[in-house]
Amino acid sequence: MAPAGPVRPDVMQELFIMKPIRLPLLMLLALGGPAWSFDLTLKNVPAQVYFSPKGGCTEAIVATLGAARQTVLVQAYSFTSAPIAGALKAAHDRGVDVRVVLDRSQRSERYTSATFLQHAGIPTWIDAAHAIAHNKVMVIDGETVITGSFNFTKAAEEHNAENLVVLRDRGLAARYAENWEAHRRHSDPY
């Protein structure tokens, strides 16, 4: 099979994942702790992949949030993107149950969306139980997962080399929602 050639960063790439994969969730062996992982077979799971800088990651998130009808769960390390914060508020305003868990750094960052979300009436928690709560995840309507290295920031969209994947699979979304709830339980309200 010949290589497909380079992917233009300004063009979304659509994939269908067909092979079993092993997803490491937490690798702590080097620190003497347990390694958590699970086997997950994804068949015919549509996935859109975006790359930054300037590859449409923010636009993809905003568009996906615009289609949300029931729930949006967010875990974020750094969150300063006004368009993404605005899309979460718009979802909240149209009756979507939006809830957010952020890293402890968002308490002291100069520019953060945490205060904006709180003032918009969106329940927001701070996960200070870890050295860094480094997740970049959204679970939408129990069927869509947004994840990747992409922080929800302007810099991630315009300057950084990042990736974002949008997956549509209820089983995968359920696993991420369980993980979100586990982190919310040990987090403090913002």
N, C-alpha and C positions, 0 to 999 in steps of 0.2 A: 504494500500500500504506500503510495507516494505521499510525502508530507504535503499538508494543505497550504503551506506557505505562512508567512508572518500574518498575525492578526492585527489589523489596523486598530489602534486604541480607541478611535472614535466610533467604532462599529460594534454593536452588541453581537455576541456570539451565542447561538442557541445550541444546546447539547441535549442528548438523551443518554442518560447513564444506563448501561445495560449489564455491567458485570458486578459480581459481589465485591464489596470493598470492606476493609477493616478500618474503622474510625477510632483513633485514640482520643479519648475524652480528657484524660489527665494522666500525665506520665510523671510519677514521683519516685520512680525506682532509684534514681541517683541520690535522692534525699532520704532514702531508706523507707519510704512510704509505699502504699499499694499503687498499682497501675490499674486504672479503670478503663475498660474499653468494651465495645460490643460489636458483634458482627451484624451487618445490615446489608441486605440485598435490595438494591434499588433497580426495578425494572420499569422501563418506559417512563421514568420520572423526568418531566420536562424541566430544564434548567437554563436560565439565561445567565451569561457571564459577562461582566463588565470590567474594564481596567481603567485606572487613572494614571497619569493626570489627564483631565479633560476627556474622560471616556464615557460620561453619562451615568456614573454611579448615583449621584444625587438625584438626577432626573428619574432614574429607575425606581429609587426608593419612594420619591414623592408620588409617582404614578401608581405604584403598588399600594401605598397608603391611601391614595384617592379612591381605590376600589374596595377598601376595607368596609365591612358591613356590621361586624359583631365585636371582635376583639383585636387589640394590638398589644402585645407584650414586648417590651424593649429592654435589652441589656446593653449598656454602653460604657466604654472606658472614657473616651473623650467625646463630648457632645457640644459643639458650638455652631452647628449648621442652622442658620435661620430658615432656609427653605424646608428642611426636614422637621424642625420644631413647629413651623407653621402648618405643615401637613398633618402632624400629630394633633395640633389644636383643632384644625378643620375636621378631622375625624371625630375627635371628642365632641365638637359642637354639633355634629350630625347624629350623635347618640352612640357612637362606638365606644366600648369600654377600653380605654387606653390606660396602661399602667407601665411605669418605668423604674428600672433599677440601674443606678449609676455607681461608678467607682468613687471612692472617697476623695479623690483629687477634685471632683466637681464641687466640693464644698468650698475650696479655696481658689479655684481657677478664676482668673480675671474675667474671662468671657466664657460663660457657660449657659446652657439652655435650661438648667435645673430650676432656676428662679422663674423663668418664663413659663415653664410647664406647671410649676406649682401655682403660680398666679392664674393660670388658665383653668385650674381646677383638676388637673391631671395628677393622680396619686403618684408620688415620686419617692423612692427610697434610696438610701446610700448603703452600699455593700462595703463595709470596712473590715470584714472578717478575713480578708486576704491581703497579701502584700500589694497586689494589683488585681482588681476585678477587670480583667482584660477582654471581656466578651464584647463582640460587636454583632448583636443578634436582634432580629425582630421576628416574632411569630404572629401571623395575621390570619384571623378567622379559623384557626385550628387546621389550616391546610397549606399555608405558604410560610417558608422560612427564608429570611434574608440573612446572609452571613458572609464572612470573608475577613480580610485584613483591614478593610475600609472603615476607618473611624468616621463618625458622623460629624465631620468638620469641613470647613471651606478649604483648608490646606490639603486635606486628603483628596479632594476633588481637583484642585488646581495645581498642586505642586508635587505630591507624593506619588510613588509607584505603589499602587494598591490594587486589590482585586475585590470583587463583589459577586456573589452568586445568589440567584433567586431560585429556590427549589419549591416545587409543588408536590407535596406528599403528606397525607394525614398522619401516617405512622412516624415519620421523621419530625413533623410539627409537634406531635404529642410528646416525643422524647425531649425536644427543646423546651416545651412548655413545662414539663416536669422539672427540668433543670432550672428554669426561670423561677418557679415556685420555691424550690429548695433555697435559692439565693435570696429571694424575697423574705423568706421566713427568718433568716439571720441578719437582715438589714434593718436599718433605722429610718423612720420617716425623715424626709428632708425638711 
